């Protein structure tokens, strides 16, 4: 290269060179799983050794004969063994049910939390840590799950995206249901099982199938496995030693929710005021929820009936929920969305009150045990409610062009969530046979009264009852469709639209769940070096 060209290259380089060179990142030695040394930029290394703390899933399996629990009900026990898992719980605690339907036909259950009538945790010494009421657990789940999370969670708890029951389990199918125990003492308090003296236990009381089966039968539906599932840390030996030493040196206290439940089953009248003594609610209440239901079985477990307004009062009748009565629409559509992530309350008439100083306090309390305020209940407080106006039971009329004279008749039940499979019956079936046929449609969750056979005039009136009583159906997307092989399709209309309300003299159950503050303490056990758990839940 000529000297002139060298000079030009030098001039070009001087004009484009950086005035300040960027700093070179400090290199840090890191070890991989295989023991290999790497020298990486410092900013790529986390503060905590990623190989030191991992989260593992620990299964605590039920023992004994639990296979027929869905068909027979009864209590099952799961021990939470000391020493299993090396670190603290670091996530939700779940119930896992693996179910196979061998009944010979499809079976539809209520959502999985309602498969239980009670879930109780006990300390190693037999003291009650907490009880999970199924309705309170349902409120916890749907309240904590945002709509995005509910899209995934709904299948795990056997529910649709609209908080309804999910599809039936086909004959021969095997499914997994996972029930998150929101507010569990282990997930709130980060309690390591290795630091507890003895074995804790969980007693799962299964409800009777009459309360859990919506269609089909539970006979032949087998529970293959039943387990508690903990998300726990997996610590290396040095961290395990530090954890043990920490729990030997000092007490460890943690807040967690304790459910207190009251039920009032009585006759109720429309447009009336009732004062209910909350004698079973004591302790610091962070928030509470209640609902009015026509029964404690089937879909009415989570289909609430309307009230007009309510107020919470102390023993002297002074309001503790604001000076004015809280209208139901404002509570459902205005207050509930501020306090909870889910939207079940708006649709299902769950009424709530938050005594905390923070809007997000109910979710924080359930998920982490954080207490942002509470109101001390003594058992002398009162709930005052004004019931809604009188209800109207819906009647739908199904009309063909003429009386049916031959062929087969088919029914399909339409809901906002899909259509049922069609069921058939003879064209001249009696009103009683038509009634039985309709009530046996898979996915139909109420009762009906049929006025006459279609072979008489070609039309019949269908009066809805049970879980479908006193509520709008046709206008909400629920209707019976009919067609025949000879008469074509019929026209369905709501000859008497249903209206949600109270049937005078009807029997209803009001269920109230208060979430109170409980304290778990782990203290040193000098004889064995591990902790004794003591509970304060009042």
DRENRO-914516 format. One record per residue (C-alpha): x, y, z; residue in one letter. Coordinates in nm, 2 decimals. Example, Ala and Ser with C-alpha at 12.3 -4.5 7.8 and 13.67 -1.06 7.14 Angstrom:
residues 2
x=1.23	y=-0.45	z=0.78	code=A .
x=1.37	y=-0.11	z=0.71	code=S .
//
This chain:
residues 538
x=0.00	y=0.00	z=0.00	code=X .
x=0.14	y=0.34	z=-0.09	code=X .
x=0.23	y=0.60	z=0.17	code=X .
x=-0.05	y=0.83	z=0.05	code=X .
x=-0.31	y=0.55	z=0.10	code=X .
x=-0.18	y=0.48	z=0.45	code=X .
x=-0.21	y=0.84	z=0.54	code=X .
x=-0.58	y=0.85	z=0.41	code=X .
x=-0.67	y=0.54	z=0.62	code=X .
x=-0.52	y=0.71	z=0.93	code=X .
x=-0.71	y=1.03	z=0.87	code=X .
x=-1.04	y=0.83	z=0.83	code=X .
x=-0.98	y=0.63	z=1.15	code=X .
x=-0.91	y=0.94	z=1.35	code=X .
x=-1.24	y=1.10	z=1.23	code=X .
x=-1.45	y=0.80	z=1.32	code=X .
x=-1.29	y=0.67	z=1.64	code=X .
x=-1.49	y=0.69	z=1.97	code=X .
x=-1.37	y=0.96	z=2.20	code=X .
x=-1.46	y=0.75	z=2.52	code=X .
x=-1.44	y=0.37	z=2.51	code=X .
x=-1.74	y=0.19	z=2.68	code=X .
x=-1.65	y=0.02	z=3.01	code=X .
x=-1.59	y=-0.35	z=3.01	code=X .
x=-1.83	y=-0.53	z=3.24	code=X .
x=-1.67	y=-0.70	z=3.54	code=X .
x=-1.65	y=-1.08	z=3.49	code=X .
x=-1.77	y=-1.30	z=3.77	code=X .
x=-1.71	y=-1.67	z=3.81	code=X .
x=-2.02	y=-1.89	z=3.82	code=X .
x=-2.06	y=-2.26	z=3.86	code=X .
x=-2.31	y=-2.46	z=3.65	code=X .
x=-2.49	y=-2.77	z=3.76	code=X .
x=-2.22	y=-2.99	z=3.62	code=X .
x=-1.95	y=-2.81	z=3.81	code=X .
x=-1.82	y=-2.62	z=3.51	code=X .
x=-1.68	y=-2.27	z=3.57	code=X .
x=-1.80	y=-1.99	z=3.36	code=X .
x=-1.69	y=-1.62	z=3.36	code=X .
x=-2.00	y=-1.41	z=3.30	code=X .
x=-2.07	y=-1.04	z=3.30	code=X .
x=-2.16	y=-0.94	z=3.66	code=X .
x=-2.50	y=-0.80	z=3.56	code=X .
x=-2.61	y=-1.14	z=3.44	code=X .
x=-2.57	y=-1.30	z=3.78	code=X .
x=-2.87	y=-1.30	z=4.02	code=X .
x=-2.81	y=-1.21	z=4.38	code=X .
x=-2.92	y=-1.55	z=4.49	code=X .
x=-2.76	y=-1.86	z=4.36	code=X .
x=-3.03	y=-2.01	z=4.13	code=X .
x=-2.92	y=-2.36	z=4.22	code=X .
x=-2.96	y=-2.29	z=4.60	code=X .
x=-3.34	y=-2.24	z=4.62	code=X .
x=-3.58	y=-2.42	z=4.39	code=X .
x=-3.95	y=-2.47	z=4.42	code=X .
x=-4.07	y=-2.82	z=4.42	code=X .
x=-4.42	y=-2.97	z=4.43	code=X .
x=-4.48	y=-3.20	z=4.73	code=X .
x=-4.77	y=-3.44	z=4.74	code=X .
x=-4.93	y=-3.55	z=5.07	code=X .
x=-5.14	y=-3.86	z=4.97	code=X .
x=-5.46	y=-3.97	z=5.15	code=X .
x=-5.45	y=-4.31	z=5.30	code=X .
x=-5.72	y=-4.57	z=5.34	code=X .
x=-6.02	y=-4.64	z=5.12	code=X .
x=-6.12	y=-4.32	z=4.95	code=X .
x=-6.21	y=-4.46	z=4.61	code=X .
x=-6.59	y=-4.44	z=4.67	code=X .
x=-6.58	y=-4.11	z=4.86	code=X .
x=-6.78	y=-3.93	z=4.58	code=X .
x=-7.05	y=-4.19	z=4.59	code=X .
x=-7.07	y=-4.24	z=4.97	code=X .
x=-6.94	y=-3.92	z=5.13	code=X .
x=-6.76	y=-3.94	z=5.46	code=X .
x=-6.43	y=-3.83	z=5.60	code=X .
x=-6.08	y=-3.88	z=5.46	code=X .
x=-5.76	y=-3.80	z=5.63	code=X .
x=-5.43	y=-3.67	z=5.49	code=X .
x=-5.12	y=-3.64	z=5.71	code=X .
x=-4.88	y=-3.36	z=5.65	code=X .
x=-4.56	y=-3.54	z=5.75	code=X .
x=-4.28	y=-3.37	z=5.94	code=X .
x=-3.96	y=-3.34	z=5.75	code=X .
x=-4.10	y=-3.36	z=5.40	code=X .
x=-3.99	y=-3.07	z=5.19	code=X .
x=-3.69	y=-2.88	z=5.30	code=X .
x=-3.80	y=-2.52	z=5.31	code=X .
x=-4.10	y=-2.30	z=5.36	code=X .
x=-4.42	y=-2.31	z=5.15	code=X .
x=-4.39	y=-2.06	z=4.87	code=X .
x=-4.73	y=-2.07	z=4.70	code=X .
x=-5.08	y=-2.20	z=4.71	code=X .
x=-5.19	y=-2.52	z=4.88	code=X .
x=-5.41	y=-2.74	z=4.66	code=X .
x=-5.64	y=-3.04	z=4.68	code=X .
x=-5.59	y=-3.27	z=4.39	code=X .
x=-5.86	y=-3.52	z=4.29	code=X .
x=-5.81	y=-3.77	z=4.01	code=X .
x=-6.15	y=-3.91	z=3.90	code=X .
x=-6.25	y=-4.18	z=3.66	code=X .
x=-6.62	y=-4.21	z=3.56	code=X .
x=-6.71	y=-4.58	z=3.52	code=X .
x=-7.08	y=-4.54	z=3.60	code=X .
x=-7.19	y=-4.62	z=3.24	code=X .
x=-7.32	y=-4.27	z=3.16	code=X .
x=-7.20	y=-3.91	z=3.18	code=X .
x=-7.20	y=-3.76	z=3.53	code=X .
x=-7.21	y=-3.39	z=3.61	code=X .
x=-7.09	y=-3.26	z=3.95	code=X .
x=-7.11	y=-2.92	z=4.11	code=X .
x=-6.78	y=-2.73	z=4.11	code=X .
x=-6.51	y=-2.91	z=4.30	code=X .
x=-6.51	y=-2.70	z=4.62	code=X .
x=-6.87	y=-2.81	z=4.68	code=X .
x=-6.78	y=-3.18	z=4.67	code=X .
x=-6.68	y=-3.12	z=5.03	code=X .
x=-6.90	y=-3.03	z=5.32	code=X .
x=-6.60	y=-2.93	z=5.54	code=X .
x=-6.22	y=-2.92	z=5.52	code=X .
x=-6.04	y=-2.90	z=5.85	code=X .
x=-5.67	y=-2.87	z=5.94	code=X .
x=-5.53	y=-2.97	z=6.28	code=X .
x=-5.21	y=-2.91	z=6.46	code=X .
x=-4.99	y=-3.20	z=6.56	code=X .
x=-5.15	y=-3.19	z=6.90	code=X .
x=-5.51	y=-3.21	z=6.75	code=X .
x=-5.61	y=-2.84	z=6.79	code=X .
x=-5.81	y=-2.70	z=6.50	code=X .
x=-5.61	y=-2.47	z=6.28	code=X .
x=-5.88	y=-2.37	z=6.04	code=X .
x=-6.21	y=-2.49	z=5.88	code=X .
x=-6.29	y=-2.44	z=5.52	code=X .
x=-6.66	y=-2.41	z=5.45	code=X .
x=-6.73	y=-2.50	z=5.08	code=X .
x=-6.92	y=-2.18	z=5.02	code=X .
x=-6.66	y=-1.97	z=5.19	code=X .
x=-6.39	y=-2.15	z=4.99	code=X .
x=-6.58	y=-2.08	z=4.67	code=X .
x=-6.60	y=-1.71	z=4.77	code=X .
x=-6.23	y=-1.70	z=4.83	code=X .
x=-6.14	y=-1.87	z=4.50	code=X .
x=-6.37	y=-1.66	z=4.27	code=X .
x=-6.28	y=-1.34	z=4.46	code=X .
x=-5.91	y=-1.38	z=4.43	code=X .
x=-5.89	y=-1.49	z=4.07	code=X .
x=-5.88	y=-1.22	z=3.81	code=X .
x=-6.08	y=-1.29	z=3.49	code=X .
x=-5.76	y=-1.38	z=3.30	code=X .
x=-5.66	y=-1.62	z=3.58	code=X .
x=-6.02	y=-1.76	z=3.60	code=X .
x=-6.00	y=-1.86	z=3.23	code=X .
x=-5.74	y=-2.12	z=3.33	code=X .
x=-5.85	y=-2.19	z=3.68	code=X .
x=-6.21	y=-2.26	z=3.60	code=X .
x=-6.14	y=-2.60	z=3.44	code=X .
x=-5.93	y=-2.70	z=3.74	code=X .
x=-6.22	y=-2.64	z=3.98	code=X .
x=-6.48	y=-2.79	z=3.74	code=X .
x=-6.66	y=-2.46	z=3.66	code=X .
x=-6.74	y=-2.27	z=3.35	code=X .
x=-6.60	y=-1.92	z=3.27	code=X .
x=-6.93	y=-1.77	z=3.40	code=X .
x=-6.90	y=-1.94	z=3.74	code=X .
x=-7.15	y=-2.21	z=3.64	code=X .
x=-7.09	y=-2.58	z=3.66	code=X .
x=-6.87	y=-2.72	z=3.39	code=X .
x=-6.95	y=-3.00	z=3.15	code=X .
x=-7.03	y=-3.36	z=3.26	code=X .
x=-6.75	y=-3.62	z=3.29	code=X .
x=-6.81	y=-3.86	z=3.00	code=X .
x=-6.83	y=-4.23	z=3.08	code=X .
x=-6.49	y=-4.38	z=3.07	code=X .
x=-6.31	y=-4.05	z=3.11	code=X .
x=-6.05	y=-3.96	z=3.37	code=X .
x=-6.02	y=-3.60	z=3.49	code=X .
x=-5.81	y=-3.40	z=3.74	code=X .
x=-5.97	y=-3.13	z=3.96	code=X .
x=-5.74	y=-2.90	z=4.16	code=X .
x=-5.89	y=-2.69	z=4.44	code=X .
x=-5.68	y=-2.40	z=4.56	code=X .
x=-5.71	y=-2.35	z=4.94	code=X .
x=-5.69	y=-1.97	z=4.95	code=X .
x=-5.60	y=-1.84	z=5.29	code=X .
x=-5.43	y=-2.17	z=5.40	code=X .
x=-5.21	y=-2.12	z=5.70	code=X .
x=-4.91	y=-2.28	z=5.52	code=X .
x=-4.93	y=-2.05	z=5.22	code=X .
x=-5.00	y=-1.74	z=5.43	code=X .
x=-4.74	y=-1.81	z=5.70	code=X .
x=-4.45	y=-1.97	z=5.51	code=X .
x=-4.44	y=-2.25	z=5.76	code=X .
x=-4.19	y=-2.53	z=5.69	code=X .
x=-4.32	y=-2.88	z=5.78	code=X .
x=-3.97	y=-2.98	z=5.88	code=X .
x=-3.98	y=-2.74	z=6.17	code=X .
x=-4.31	y=-2.88	z=6.32	code=X .
x=-4.31	y=-3.14	z=6.60	code=X .
x=-4.51	y=-3.44	z=6.50	code=X .
x=-4.76	y=-3.47	z=6.21	code=X .
x=-5.03	y=-3.22	z=6.12	code=X .
x=-5.33	y=-3.35	z=5.94	code=X .
x=-5.62	y=-3.25	z=5.72	code=X .
x=-5.97	y=-3.40	z=5.74	code=X .
x=-6.17	y=-3.38	z=5.42	code=X .
x=-6.54	y=-3.44	z=5.47	code=X .
x=-6.71	y=-3.53	z=5.14	code=X .
x=-7.07	y=-3.42	z=5.09	code=X .
x=-7.33	y=-3.68	z=5.00	code=X .
x=-7.39	y=-3.73	z=4.63	code=X .
x=-7.75	y=-3.59	z=4.66	code=X .
x=-7.58	y=-3.25	z=4.72	code=X .
x=-7.31	y=-3.28	z=4.45	code=X .
x=-7.45	y=-3.47	z=4.15	code=X .
x=-7.64	y=-3.25	z=3.90	code=X .
x=-7.71	y=-3.52	z=3.65	code=X .
x=-7.61	y=-3.89	z=3.61	code=X .
x=-7.50	y=-4.08	z=3.92	code=X .
x=-7.19	y=-4.09	z=4.14	code=X .
x=-7.21	y=-4.47	z=4.18	code=X .
x=-6.92	y=-4.61	z=3.98	code=X .
x=-6.74	y=-4.27	z=3.97	code=X .
x=-6.41	y=-4.36	z=4.14	code=X .
x=-6.16	y=-4.13	z=4.32	code=X .
x=-5.83	y=-4.27	z=4.20	code=X .
x=-5.61	y=-4.05	z=4.41	code=X .
x=-5.66	y=-3.78	z=4.67	code=X .
x=-5.38	y=-3.55	z=4.78	code=X .
x=-5.28	y=-3.22	z=4.93	code=X .
x=-5.02	y=-3.05	z=4.71	code=X .
x=-4.78	y=-2.79	z=4.85	code=X .
x=-4.55	y=-2.56	z=4.65	code=X .
x=-4.24	y=-2.57	z=4.87	code=X .
x=-3.88	y=-2.46	z=4.86	code=X .
x=-3.61	y=-2.71	z=4.80	code=X .
x=-3.30	y=-2.59	z=4.99	code=X .
x=-2.95	y=-2.71	z=4.98	code=X .
x=-2.78	y=-2.84	z=5.30	code=X .
x=-2.63	y=-2.51	z=5.41	code=X .
x=-2.97	y=-2.33	z=5.38	code=X .
x=-3.15	y=-2.61	z=5.56	code=X .
x=-2.91	y=-2.57	z=5.85	code=X .
x=-2.97	y=-2.20	z=5.86	code=X .
x=-3.35	y=-2.25	z=5.85	code=X .
x=-3.34	y=-2.50	z=6.14	code=X .
x=-3.12	y=-2.26	z=6.35	code=X .
x=-3.36	y=-1.97	z=6.28	code=X .
x=-3.66	y=-2.16	z=6.41	code=X .
x=-3.47	y=-2.28	z=6.72	code=X .
x=-3.36	y=-1.93	z=6.82	code=X .
x=-3.70	y=-1.74	z=6.82	code=X .
x=-4.07	y=-1.76	z=6.80	code=X .
x=-4.23	y=-1.73	z=6.46	code=X .
x=-4.58	y=-1.58	z=6.44	code=X .
x=-4.80	y=-1.54	z=6.13	code=X .
x=-5.15	y=-1.41	z=6.05	code=X .
x=-5.38	y=-1.63	z=5.85	code=X .
x=-5.76	y=-1.62	z=5.78	code=X .
x=-6.00	y=-1.82	z=5.99	code=X .
x=-6.35	y=-1.87	z=5.84	code=X .
x=-6.65	y=-1.83	z=6.07	code=X .
x=-6.98	y=-1.94	z=5.92	code=X .
x=-7.34	y=-1.89	z=6.01	code=X .
x=-7.65	y=-2.03	z=5.83	code=X .
x=-8.02	y=-1.92	z=5.88	code=X .
x=-8.27	y=-2.16	z=5.72	code=X .
x=-8.62	y=-2.02	z=5.77	code=X .
x=-8.93	y=-1.89	z=5.59	code=X .
x=-8.89	y=-1.55	z=5.44	code=X .
x=-9.14	y=-1.30	z=5.30	code=X .
x=-9.09	y=-1.05	z=5.02	code=X .
x=-9.04	y=-0.68	z=5.10	code=X .
x=-8.97	y=-0.75	z=5.46	code=X .
x=-8.69	y=-0.66	z=5.70	code=X .
x=-8.50	y=-0.92	z=5.91	code=X .
x=-8.25	y=-0.87	z=6.18	code=X .
x=-8.00	y=-1.16	z=6.23	code=X .
x=-7.78	y=-1.19	z=6.53	code=X .
x=-7.43	y=-1.28	z=6.44	code=X .
x=-7.37	y=-1.48	z=6.75	code=X .
x=-7.12	y=-1.71	z=6.59	code=X .
x=-6.89	y=-1.43	z=6.46	code=X .
x=-6.62	y=-1.34	z=6.71	code=X .
x=-6.27	y=-1.20	z=6.66	code=X .
x=-6.12	y=-0.95	z=6.43	code=X .
x=-6.32	y=-0.95	z=6.10	code=X .
x=-6.13	y=-0.83	z=5.79	code=X .
x=-6.42	y=-0.88	z=5.56	code=X .
x=-6.74	y=-1.09	z=5.52	code=X .
x=-6.97	y=-1.21	z=5.25	code=X .
x=-7.32	y=-1.35	z=5.25	code=X .
x=-7.58	y=-1.48	z=5.01	code=X .
x=-7.95	y=-1.59	z=5.02	code=X .
x=-8.02	y=-1.93	z=4.85	code=X .
x=-8.33	y=-2.14	z=4.79	code=X .
x=-8.15	y=-2.45	z=4.90	code=X .
x=-7.81	y=-2.59	z=4.99	code=X .
x=-7.79	y=-2.84	z=4.70	code=X .
x=-7.71	y=-2.82	z=4.33	code=X .
x=-7.68	y=-2.50	z=4.15	code=X .
x=-7.84	y=-2.30	z=4.43	code=X .
x=-7.51	y=-2.34	z=4.62	code=X .
x=-7.39	y=-2.03	z=4.42	code=X .
x=-7.71	y=-1.88	z=4.27	code=X .
x=-7.81	y=-1.61	z=4.52	code=X .
x=-8.15	y=-1.45	z=4.55	code=X .
x=-8.17	y=-1.07	z=4.56	code=X .
x=-8.21	y=-0.85	z=4.86	code=X .
x=-8.29	y=-0.48	z=4.85	code=X .
x=-8.03	y=-0.35	z=5.09	code=X .
x=-7.85	y=-0.43	z=5.41	code=X .
x=-7.66	y=-0.28	z=5.71	code=X .
x=-7.43	y=-0.42	z=5.97	code=X .
x=-7.49	y=-0.29	z=6.33	code=X .
x=-7.32	y=-0.33	z=6.67	code=X .
x=-7.49	y=-0.46	z=6.98	code=X .
x=-7.65	y=-0.11	z=7.04	code=X .
x=-7.80	y=-0.10	z=6.69	code=X .
x=-7.54	y=0.16	z=6.57	code=X .
x=-7.43	y=0.11	z=6.21	code=X .
x=-7.08	y=-0.03	z=6.16	code=X .
x=-7.10	y=-0.04	z=5.78	code=X .
x=-7.19	y=0.32	z=5.72	code=X .
x=-7.48	y=0.53	z=5.83	code=X .
x=-7.70	y=0.44	z=5.53	code=X .
x=-7.83	y=0.10	z=5.42	code=X .
x=-7.62	y=-0.03	z=5.13	code=X .
x=-7.82	y=-0.09	z=4.82	code=X .
x=-7.76	y=-0.43	z=4.66	code=X .
x=-7.68	y=-0.29	z=4.32	code=X .
x=-7.42	y=-0.05	z=4.45	code=X .
x=-7.26	y=-0.33	z=4.67	code=X .
x=-7.25	y=-0.57	z=4.38	code=X .
x=-7.14	y=-0.35	z=4.10	code=X .
x=-6.97	y=-0.06	z=4.28	code=X .
x=-6.80	y=-0.19	z=4.59	code=X .
x=-6.72	y=-0.56	z=4.51	code=X .
x=-6.50	y=-0.48	z=4.21	code=X .
x=-6.29	y=-0.25	z=4.43	code=X .
x=-6.23	y=-0.52	z=4.69	code=X .
x=-6.20	y=-0.84	z=4.47	code=X .
x=-6.05	y=-0.94	z=4.14	code=X .
x=-6.33	y=-1.17	z=4.03	code=X .
x=-6.67	y=-1.07	z=3.91	code=X .
x=-6.88	y=-1.35	z=4.05	code=X .
x=-7.06	y=-1.12	z=4.30	code=X .
x=-7.21	y=-0.91	z=4.03	code=X .
x=-7.38	y=-1.20	z=3.86	code=X .
x=-7.44	y=-1.44	z=4.15	code=X .
x=-7.56	y=-1.19	z=4.42	code=X .
x=-7.28	y=-1.23	z=4.67	code=X .
x=-7.29	y=-0.94	z=4.91	code=X .
x=-6.97	y=-0.83	z=5.09	code=X .
x=-6.84	y=-0.58	z=5.33	code=X .
x=-6.47	y=-0.49	z=5.38	code=X .
x=-6.38	y=-0.36	z=5.73	code=X .
x=-6.02	y=-0.29	z=5.63	code=X .
x=-5.87	y=0.05	z=5.55	code=X .
x=-5.75	y=-0.08	z=5.21	code=X .
x=-5.96	y=-0.17	z=4.90	code=X .
x=-5.73	y=-0.47	z=4.81	code=X .
x=-5.73	y=-0.59	z=5.17	code=X .
x=-5.95	y=-0.90	z=5.12	code=X .
x=-5.73	y=-1.04	z=4.85	code=X .
x=-5.41	y=-0.96	z=5.03	code=X .
x=-5.55	y=-1.12	z=5.35	code=X .
x=-5.64	y=-1.44	z=5.17	code=X .
x=-5.33	y=-1.47	z=4.96	code=X .
x=-5.06	y=-1.36	z=5.21	code=X .
x=-5.22	y=-1.32	z=5.55	code=X .
x=-5.15	y=-0.94	z=5.54	code=X .
x=-5.39	y=-0.75	z=5.77	code=X .
x=-5.47	y=-0.39	z=5.67	code=X .
x=-5.73	y=-0.34	z=5.94	code=X .
x=-6.01	y=-0.53	z=6.11	code=X .
x=-6.33	y=-0.48	z=6.32	code=X .
x=-6.36	y=-0.67	z=6.65	code=X .
x=-6.67	y=-0.88	z=6.66	code=X .
x=-6.81	y=-1.00	z=7.00	code=X .
x=-7.10	y=-1.22	z=6.88	code=X .
x=-7.35	y=-0.94	z=6.95	code=X .
x=-7.34	y=-0.77	z=6.61	code=X .
x=-7.64	y=-0.78	z=6.37	code=X .
x=-7.70	y=-0.81	z=6.00	code=X .
x=-8.02	y=-0.62	z=5.90	code=X .
x=-8.15	y=-0.70	z=5.55	code=X .
x=-8.45	y=-0.59	z=5.35	code=X .
x=-8.58	y=-0.86	z=5.12	code=X .
x=-8.66	y=-0.81	z=4.75	code=X .
x=-9.02	y=-0.78	z=4.62	code=X .
x=-9.22	y=-1.09	z=4.54	code=X .
x=-9.09	y=-1.33	z=4.27	code=X .
x=-9.26	y=-1.46	z=3.96	code=X .
x=-9.20	y=-1.81	z=3.84	code=X .
x=-9.14	y=-1.84	z=3.46	code=X .
x=-9.37	y=-2.02	z=3.23	code=X .
x=-9.26	y=-2.10	z=2.88	code=X .
x=-9.51	y=-2.21	z=2.61	code=X .
x=-9.40	y=-2.45	z=2.33	code=X .
x=-9.63	y=-2.46	z=2.03	code=X .
x=-9.64	y=-2.66	z=1.71	code=X .
x=-9.87	y=-2.56	z=1.42	code=X .
x=-10.10	y=-2.85	z=1.50	code=X .
x=-10.14	y=-3.14	z=1.73	code=X .
x=-9.88	y=-3.42	z=1.69	code=X .
x=-10.02	y=-3.74	z=1.54	code=X .
x=-9.71	y=-3.95	z=1.48	code=X .
x=-9.34	y=-3.97	z=1.50	code=X .
x=-9.09	y=-3.88	z=1.78	code=X .
x=-9.06	y=-3.56	z=1.98	code=X .
x=-8.72	y=-3.41	z=2.07	code=X .
x=-8.62	y=-3.15	z=2.33	code=X .
x=-8.31	y=-2.94	z=2.36	code=X .
x=-8.22	y=-2.72	z=2.66	code=X .
x=-8.05	y=-2.40	z=2.55	code=X .
x=-7.84	y=-2.19	z=2.79	code=X .
x=-7.60	y=-1.90	z=2.75	code=X .
x=-7.32	y=-2.15	z=2.78	code=X .
x=-7.43	y=-2.40	z=2.51	code=X .
x=-7.69	y=-2.65	z=2.42	code=X .
x=-7.77	y=-2.99	z=2.56	code=X .
x=-7.78	y=-3.31	z=2.36	code=X .
x=-8.13	y=-3.37	z=2.24	code=X .
x=-8.36	y=-3.62	z=2.42	code=X .
x=-8.65	y=-3.80	z=2.25	code=X .
x=-8.99	y=-3.92	z=2.36	code=X .
x=-9.30	y=-4.05	z=2.18	code=X .
x=-9.52	y=-3.79	z=2.01	code=X .
x=-9.81	y=-3.88	z=2.24	code=X .
x=-9.62	y=-3.90	z=2.56	code=X .
x=-9.82	y=-3.79	z=2.86	code=X .
x=-9.75	y=-3.47	z=3.05	code=X .
x=-9.59	y=-3.67	z=3.33	code=X .
x=-9.36	y=-3.85	z=3.09	code=X .
x=-9.27	y=-3.52	z=2.93	code=X .
x=-9.19	y=-3.37	z=3.27	code=X .
x=-8.95	y=-3.67	z=3.35	code=X .
x=-8.79	y=-3.65	z=3.01	code=X .
x=-8.71	y=-3.28	z=3.04	code=X .
x=-8.58	y=-3.31	z=3.40	code=X .
x=-8.34	y=-3.58	z=3.28	code=X .
x=-8.17	y=-3.37	z=3.02	code=X .
x=-7.80	y=-3.35	z=3.09	code=X .
x=-7.73	y=-3.00	z=3.21	code=X .
x=-8.09	y=-2.93	z=3.31	code=X .
x=-8.07	y=-2.83	z=3.68	code=X .
x=-8.43	y=-2.76	z=3.78	code=X .
x=-8.77	y=-2.90	z=3.78	code=X .
x=-9.07	y=-2.85	z=3.55	code=X .
x=-9.45	y=-2.90	z=3.55	code=X .
x=-9.60	y=-2.98	z=3.21	code=X .
x=-9.96	y=-2.88	z=3.15	code=X .
x=-10.06	y=-3.13	z=2.87	code=X .
x=-9.93	y=-3.36	z=2.60	code=X .
x=-9.85	y=-3.23	z=2.25	code=X .
x=-10.09	y=-3.48	z=2.10	code=X .
x=-10.38	y=-3.28	z=2.24	code=X .
x=-10.35	y=-2.93	z=2.08	code=X .
x=-9.99	y=-2.92	z=1.97	code=X .
x=-9.88	y=-2.69	z=2.25	code=X .
x=-9.79	y=-2.72	z=2.62	code=X .
x=-9.70	y=-2.48	z=2.90	code=X .
x=-9.38	y=-2.55	z=3.10	code=X .
x=-9.37	y=-2.41	z=3.45	code=X .
x=-9.02	y=-2.40	z=3.59	code=X .
x=-8.93	y=-2.48	z=3.95	code=X .
x=-8.65	y=-2.60	z=4.17	code=X .
x=-8.32	y=-2.42	z=4.08	code=X .
x=-8.50	y=-2.24	z=3.80	code=X .
x=-8.79	y=-2.10	z=4.02	code=X .
x=-8.83	y=-1.73	z=4.07	code=X .
x=-8.57	y=-1.62	z=3.81	code=X .
x=-8.58	y=-1.49	z=3.45	code=X .
x=-8.49	y=-1.77	z=3.20	code=X .
x=-8.60	y=-1.68	z=2.85	code=X .
x=-8.47	y=-1.33	z=2.86	code=X .
x=-8.14	y=-1.46	z=3.01	code=X .
x=-8.09	y=-1.71	z=2.73	code=X .
x=-8.24	y=-2.02	z=2.89	code=X .
x=-8.52	y=-2.19	z=2.69	code=X .
x=-8.66	y=-2.53	z=2.59	code=X .
x=-8.67	y=-2.60	z=2.22	code=X .
x=-8.87	y=-2.88	z=2.07	code=X .
x=-8.91	y=-3.04	z=1.72	code=X .
x=-9.07	y=-3.36	z=1.59	code=X .
x=-9.00	y=-3.59	z=1.30	code=X .
x=-9.34	y=-3.52	z=1.16	code=X .
x=-9.44	y=-3.18	z=1.29	code=X .
x=-9.13	y=-2.98	z=1.23	code=X .
x=-9.01	y=-2.72	z=1.49	code=X .
x=-9.21	y=-2.56	z=1.76	code=X .
x=-9.20	y=-2.19	z=1.87	code=X .
x=-9.10	y=-2.12	z=2.23	code=X .
x=-9.21	y=-1.81	z=2.41	code=X .
x=-9.21	y=-1.68	z=2.77	code=X .
x=-9.58	y=-1.66	z=2.83	code=X .
x=-9.50	y=-1.55	z=3.19	code=X .
x=-9.15	y=-1.41	z=3.23	code=X .
x=-8.97	y=-1.50	z=3.55	code=X .
x=-8.87	y=-1.23	z=3.80	code=X .
x=-8.60	y=-1.28	z=4.06	code=X .
x=-8.73	y=-1.22	z=4.41	code=X .
x=-8.87	y=-1.38	z=4.72	code=X .
x=-9.16	y=-1.62	z=4.72	code=X .
x=-9.37	y=-1.53	z=5.03	code=X .
x=-9.35	y=-1.80	z=5.29	code=X .
x=-9.07	y=-1.98	z=5.10	code=X .
x=-8.78	y=-2.15	z=5.27	code=X .
x=-8.44	y=-2.00	z=5.20	code=X .
x=-8.10	y=-2.03	z=5.36	code=X .
x=-7.89	y=-1.72	z=5.42	code=X .
x=-7.52	y=-1.81	z=5.46	code=X .
x=-7.27	y=-1.57	z=5.60	code=X .
x=-6.89	y=-1.62	z=5.61	code=X .
x=-6.67	y=-1.39	z=5.81	code=X .
x=-6.29	y=-1.40	z=5.76	code=X .
x=-6.13	y=-1.33	z=6.09	code=X .
x=-5.77	y=-1.29	z=6.19	code=X .
x=-5.60	y=-1.60	z=6.34	code=X .
x=-5.24	y=-1.63	z=6.46	code=X .
x=-5.01	y=-1.93	z=6.43	code=X .
x=-4.70	y=-1.95	z=6.65	code=X .
x=-4.41	y=-2.19	z=6.61	code=X .
x=-4.20	y=-2.21	z=6.93	code=X .
x=-3.88	y=-2.41	z=7.01	code=X .
x=-3.92	y=-2.77	z=7.11	code=X .
x=-3.61	y=-2.82	z=7.33	code=X .
x=-3.65	y=-3.20	z=7.33	code=X .
x=-3.62	y=-3.24	z=6.96	code=X .
x=-3.50	y=-2.91	z=6.82	code=X .
x=-3.82	y=-2.85	z=6.62	code=X .
x=-4.12	y=-2.63	z=6.66	code=X .
x=-4.44	y=-2.67	z=6.85	code=X .
x=-4.74	y=-2.51	z=6.67	code=X .
x=-5.00	y=-2.32	z=6.88	code=X .
x=-5.30	y=-2.15	z=6.74	code=X .
x=-5.51	y=-1.84	z=6.84	code=X .
x=-5.82	y=-1.82	z=6.63	code=X .
x=-6.06	y=-1.62	z=6.85	code=X .
//
